[in-house]
Amino acid sequence: MNWHENLIECDEQIREILKKSKTIAVVGIKDESRPFEAAHTVPAYLYKHGYKIIPVTPIYKSFFGIPTVPSLNDIKESVDIVQVFRAPGNIPPHAEEAFKIKPKVFWMQTGIRHQHAAHKLAAAGIKVVQDHCMYMDHLRLIRADEQVEAEMELSA
């Protein structure tokens, strides 16, 4: 497989990632004391929609009662997605940690891109999504599909 194929841009690939993934390690997560920040609202939405969240931050103690871990290196289970809420300059150390836990996907939220880290991760076989909001993509690609299916069932 050409490593460029691990740089994910198209909706079909993102839809597939969101459908198949169950466990998301969220780097830079904010707790309930910061309820209006994307680093809280996005993982809160995903948690409420059935994803298992592993909160990764050395700053807060818990997220919805789930104990945090200080870094990706402290995760002792399989992770489908590493979702990152950190400035682009902070991406390389998290990418290095991701190599060790081998997630299927490394996802940088809206406004976050780091080409060098993305290329290294992709070359290692890890899918990379950059500059995408997981909340908006879930609403647009998963919830919209669910609504269409429900409407089709009602009209049948």
PyMOL commands that set and color helices and strands:
alter all, ss='L'
color gray80, all
select helices_A, chain A and resi 3-6+11-20+38-48+72-74+88-101+115-123+134-155
alter helices_A, ss='H'
color red, helices_A
select strands_A, chain A and resi 7-8+23-27+52-56+62-63+66-67+81-84+105-108+127-129
alter strands_A, ss='S'
color yellow, strands_A
deselect
rebuild
show_as cartoon
